Amino acid sequence: MLLEIAGLCKSFGGTAALGGIDLAGRAGEIHAVVGENGAGKSTLMKILAGVISPDAGTIRLGDAPYRPRSPLEARRAGVAMVYQELSLCPHLTVAENILLGVEPTRFGLLRRAEMRRIAAEVMASLVGSAVAFPVSALVGELPPASRQLVEIARALAQQRPRVLILDEPTSSLGRDEVERLFGVIRGLAAQGLLVLYISHFLEEVQALTHSYTVLRDGRSVASGVTADTTPAAIVASMAGRQLDALYPRTDRTAGEAVLEIAGLVGVDKPLTASLTLHRGEVLGIAGLIGAGRTELLRAIFGLDPVRRGTVRVKTYVGPASPSRRLAQGVGLLSEDRKGEGLAGDLSIADNLTLSDLPRVVTGAWQRAATSRWVRELGIRCRDVAQPVSDLSGGNQQKVALARLLHHDVDVLLLDEPTRGIDVGAKAQIYEVIDRAATEGKAILMVSSYLPELLGVCDRVAVMSRGRLGPARPARSRTEHEILLEATAGGATTP
């Protein structure tokens, strides 16, 4: 074994983050580490990366004990980590980012030609000769998939690792980009690296990895060969229970039209979009990243200007702004949870009632209202006064969704409502969406995860290069058909 972990424990104050982790991985293997938010994945990886030290347990790397006291010590030992939130410098070039801190110099001056040569060699070792961008390009001008490759290249260039940890590397990538990244990861494993792969997407785990370890409540509860298990079995291990149905669908009947869009054209995107959304239905919008799905929701909500076309909310057609839309009963759940969706320094209670401050008469009323939604959505927290930034990603998303429900909006615009959260939290959010539709809410939902759209939605429309195609029943669609429509440059004929 290249990496062996036994009985690893870590506590913060009186809280046990890890209560006994066992994990083993071989050179040349892609090993999945999965678990719900709060299961201990981040703590385990920070220990391996030298960010924090364990309280008990042993780690062996190769034939020697491994207990790094800093990230630099971990890198020198051969362990590198690529975090979900990339740490690149957007104003520097690809070469400068890859060699940041280990730049070749001569008489105190950077040897830029040598930097470009080394960076090009590292990139070629990742993706072969067909690199889609020059190493002289500014990182800030690259798409997410290319920035992900630069981050991996930096991990390889600064200290050739034996263990590479990838934390949710596909969370911001489209399907084609994911496949290209998978090719890179397989190539690294073929070179003898042990890749520890953290992901909430169990289809990825099944398609990419050789072995897996499941964490729950700070302990390793299952492990084995990926080909010998199923996503359902992994979910059961993660949750500690069987999920009766990941995508609940209560019988529901579409009612009156509450949102109608005709020929909508934004400043950049959408190029054209028309749809009708009814009470009691969930209408999904599929498409590749950059197709204009987010821009469509922002235009409907009044965040982005509209050049042409109309948006009718119930009987109103006219100027739009977020405050006007909220007053009309339209709420937006942003895909950027940290930047736009929540105020991280404020409490759960403040975040949940932020759009409804005129009704917040007393602190007691606010606490009672917030406690109701904490119970109904299963938000895990110590107290409603707790800063929302202390919560896991899934619980933060529930707070953002609870704000819309508390405001009692009729139309919910949900942009990637389950991105970056674990399977258990996803199942709970699907239940909330299903219940809201059953109660007569109208839901317009953008997602890059096709099984989610097909499982949750009544109808699905596809956006391709800024143009929205017709909405068709989800039960009559397939992932293959949606992908063809999304990549064909326009909607297919009904």
N, C-alpha and C positions, 0 to 999 in steps of 0.2 A: 504494500500500500504506500502511496505517496503521502497521503494525509490521513491521520488517525486522530479522532477526537473522542475522549472518554470522560463521562461524568462532569461535563463543564457546567459551572454554576456562576451566576453573577447577580448581586442584589444592589439596589439603589435605595439607601435608607432601609426602610422596613419592607420594601417591595422587591420580591424575587422576580427578576426578569428572565433568568435561566435557572431551571431547577434540576438539570441533569440532561445534557445533550450528548448523544453519541452519533458519530458520523465517520464514514470512511470512504475515500475516493482514490482511484488509481490514475496513474499517468495515462494520457490519451483518452480520458473519459469525460463526458459531459454529464454532470451530476446535478439534478434539480433539487433545490431547497424550497419547499412550499409550506404554506401555512397562512392562517388568517392574520389580519393586522393585529399586532400585539402578541403574536405567538412566540416571538423571540428571534426572528430572522435578522433584524437590523442589529440587535445586540451581539448575536453570534458573529456576524460579518465584521462588525467594528472590532471585535476581539481579534479575529484573524488578520485584519488590516492594521493592527497595532494602535488603534485609536483609544481603546480602553483595555484594562487588564482583567482577567477572570479572578474570581475569589477562590475557586477550587476546580479540580479536574486537570486533565493532561491533554496536551496536543503534541503530536510528533509529525515532523515534516521530513520525509525521507527516513534516514536512520537516526535523526537527532531530535532531542526535545525542542519544542518551538514555543517561545513566550516573548513576543516582541514588546518592547516598551515604547515604541513610537512608529508612525507610518513609515519613516525612513528606514528603521530597523527591519520592518516587515518587507519592504521592497528589496533591501539588500539580501534578505533570506530567500527571496523569490516569490513573494505573495503580492499581487497587485489587485486593486479594486477599481472598477468603473461604476460610479454612483449613478442613481437614476437622475438626479439633478446634476447635469454636466457642469464641470468646473473649468471651462475653456475661457480664454480671453478673446472676446469678439473683435477687438481692434487690432489683434496681431494676426499674422499669416498662419497658414497651416504648419509650415516648417517651424516657425517660432513657437507655436503651441506645443508641437510634438517634442521639441528639445528644450522647453522652458526649464531653466535651472541646471541643465547639463550642456549648454551651448559650447561648441568648439571655439576656442579663442587663440589668438596669436598676439603676443605683446599687449594683452588686455583688450584687443579689438575682436569683435565677432567675425568669424570666418563664414560669411553668409553663403558663399557658393558651396562650402562643405556642409552647412546646415541643410541646404536644399537637396544636396546629394543624399545625405543620410536619411532625410525625411522621405524622399522619393523611394529609396530602397525599402524602408519600413512599410510604406503604403503598398508597394508592389508585393511585399511578402504577405500582405493581408488579402489583396484582391487581384493579384496578378498584374499584368501590364495595363489593363484597361481601367485606369483610375479616371473617374469622371470629372476631376477638378485638379488644377495645378497646385503644387505645394506653396506657390507664391500667393494664392488666393486668400483674402481675408476670411477668417472663420465666421464672422458675423453675417457674411453674405451667402453662406452655405445653407442648404436645407437640413432639416433635423437628422436625416439618415447619414448624411456626409459628416455632420458634426459628431455623431456617434462613432463613426469610423476613426475620426481624428483622435477622440478620447481613447479608444482602444489602442491606436498606434502609439500614443504617448506612453501608455502603460507598458508597451512592448519595448519602446526605444530607450526609456530612461533606465530600466533594469530588466533584462530579459527574465520574465517570471517563470516559475514552475507551476504556480496556481494563479488563475485569473478569475476574479469574482465579478460577475455581471449582474447588476441590480436593476431589474425591470428594463432591459435595454430596448424593448420594442414598444414601450407605452406611448410614444409619440410618432410611431412609424406607420405608414400604409402597408398594405399586404405585399406589394412587390418589393418594397424596401425591407420588409421582414425576411422574405425569402433570400434576398441578397446577403443580409446579415447572417442568416443561418449558414449560408455557404462559407462565410468568413469564420464563423465559430467552429464549424466542422473541420475547416482547414487547420485551425489552431490546435484542435484536439489531435488531428493527424500528425502534427509536429511534436506531440508528446506532452502537451500541457494538460493539466486537470482544470476543467472549466466548471466552476460552481455557478449555476444558472438559477436566478431568483425570478419567478414570474407568477402572476395571478392567472395567466391564460393557460389552462390545463391542456388545451389542444396543442399549444406550442410545446409544452412539456412532453406530451405523447409523441409529437413528430420529431423532436430534436434530441432528447436526452437518452442516455443509456441506463441511468439509475436515478433513484430519488430518495429523499428523506423528508418526512412530514413532521413539522413541529406543531405542537399545540400546548398552550399555556406554559411555555418555557421548557418543554420537554420534547424529546424525539419520540414519536409514538408509532411510526411505521417507516419502513425502508425496504428497498428491493430493486429488482430489475423492472424498468419502465414498461417493457414489452409484455410483462407478465401481469400487469394490473390494468385498471380502467379509470377514466376520469371520475366516474361515480364512486369507486372505491376510495380514491384519493380524497374526494370531497367528504366522504363519510369519516375518514380519519382526521381531516382538518377540523371538521365541525364537532366531532365526537358523537354524531348522530346521523341518521339517514335523512336527507332532504327529500320530502315527499315529491316535490316538483320544483325544479329550478325556475321554470317559467309558468307561474300560475295564470290561468285564464278563466275568469268567471264569465258566465254567459252574460253578454251585454248587447244592447241594441242602440245603434247610432240614432241620435235625435236631431234637433234643428241645427242648422249651420250657424256657428258663432264666429268663425274666422274665414274670410274669403280673400284670396290674393289673385290679382289679375294683371298679367304682363309686368310684373315687378322688375325693375332694373335699378341696380345700385350704382354708386360712383365707380367702383371697380367690379364687384360682383354683388348679387347675381346678374348674369347677362339677361336672363328672362326666367320668371318663375310664376306659375299659377297653381293654386290648389284651393280646396275647400275642406275645412275641418269641422266636424260635427261634435255635439255633446256626446259623451259616452263612448268615444273612440280614441285609440292610440294610433297616430299616423307617424310612421317612421321615415326618416330621410337617410338614405345610404349614399355612399360616394367616397372617392379617394380624398386624402388630406389635400387641401388646397382647391377643392372643387367649388367651394363657395357656400358650403352648408352653414358654417358659423355666421358668415356675412348675411345670409338670408334671415336667420333668427334675429340678428342685431338690427337689421333694417325693419323687420316687423315690430320690434320692441321700441323703435325710435332712437336707438343708439347711433346708427349710421344713417346718413342722408339717402334719400331715394330720388333718382333722376326721373323715372317715369313709372307709370302703373299705379294701381290702387291697392290699399289694404282696408278691408271692411271688418270692423269689430262689432258684431251684433248689427246695429243699424248705423253706426258711425263711420263716416269716411272723411278724412281731413288730416290736418297737421298732427304729427306724432312726436311724443317725447316719453321717456321712461315714466315720469310722474303721471302723465295723461294715461298711458297704458295701464299702470297699476290702478288708477281710478276706474278704468273701464273693466278691470278684472283680468288683466293679462300679466303674467309673471315670467321672468326669465331666470333660468339656472345656468350660469356661465360655465363654460368648460374650464376656465382659469379659476379654480377654487381659491387659491391663495391670493392671486392678484386682484380679482374682481368679485369673487363670490362671498368672501367673508372678511371681517375685520379681525385679524388674528389676535390683537392685544385686548379686544373686548371680550366680555363674558359670553357664555352660551345664551343666557337670557337676553342680553343686549343685542346679540346678532339675530336671534330668532324674532325679536319684536322691532327690529330696526326700521322696517318699512311701515310700521303701524304705531309710531310714537304718539300720535294724538290720543290713542286709546289707552296708553300706559299711564294710568292715573296714579297708581301707587306701586311701590316696590313689591308689596304683597300680591297685588294683582298680576304683576309681571312674572313673579316666581310661580304662581299658580298656573298661569297660562303656559309657561315654559315647561313646567313639570308634566303637564298633560301630554305635550308632544314628545317629551323624553320617554314617557311610558309607552305611548302609541307607536313610536318608531324604534323603540329599543335602543336609544342612544346611551352608550356606556360612558358614564362620567361620575365624578365624586359628588358634584353639586352643580346646580345651574349657574352659580357664580364663577365656576372654573373658566379660565381663558380658553377660548375655542382652539387656540393653537396647541394646547396640551393634548387634544384628542387625536386619535388615529384618523387616517384619511377617510375611512368608511364612515366614522362617526361625524367627522366634519361635513361630509356630503349630506348626511341625514339632517344636520342642523340647517344647511342651506336649503334643502328641500322642505323642511318643516316651516321655514319662514314663508314660503309660498302658500303652504297649506294653512298656516295661521292667518295669513292675509286673506284667505278664502277666495283666491283667484278662480275664475272660471276656465281660463286657458293657461296651460302650463307649457312653456317653451323650454325643453330640456336638452341642453347641449352636452353630450357625452356624460350622462348622469352617473355612470359606474366606472369611469376611467380610473385606474390606479387603486382600486379597492378589492378586497378579497371576496372569495366566492360566497361566504356566509352573509357579508354585508350586501353583496349584489342581490342575493335571494330576497333579503328584507326590502330592498328598494323596489324590486320587481313587484313584491306584494303591495307596497304603497301605491305604485303606479296603477296596478290592477284595481285596487280598491277605489282610487280616485276616479278612474274611468267608470267603474260601476256606479259611483255616486253621481255621475253626470258631468264630471270635468271633461274638458277637451284637451288632449295632450299631443303636442308636436315634438317628436323626439329624434334628435340627431345621434347617430352612433357609428363608429368604425367597426364595431364587432357584429358581424352578420348573424351569427346564431342568436344573439340578443334581439336584434330587430325582428327576425323571423319568429322568435318565441314569444315576444311581448306584444307586438303590434298587430292591429287589425288590417291595416293597409301599409304598403311600403312604396315610396317613390325614390327614384335614383337621380342624384345630381352629378352631372359630368361636365367638367370645364365651364362651370358657371350656369349651366342650363338644367332646369328641373324637368324630369320626365313625368309621365302620368303615374298616379297612385293606383296600385293594383292590390287585390287581396293578398295578404302575407301567405296564406295557406297555398296559394297557387304559384308562389315564387320559389326559386332555389338559389343557393349561394352562387352557383355557377352562372346562372342567368343574370343575377345582380352584378357580378363582377364584369361580365361581358358588356353590360349596359354602361357601367361606370367607366370602363376603359375604352369604349368605342367612340368617344367624342360627342355623344349625344344619345338621346333616348331611342330605344328600339321601337318598332311599330307595334301598337297594341294588337 
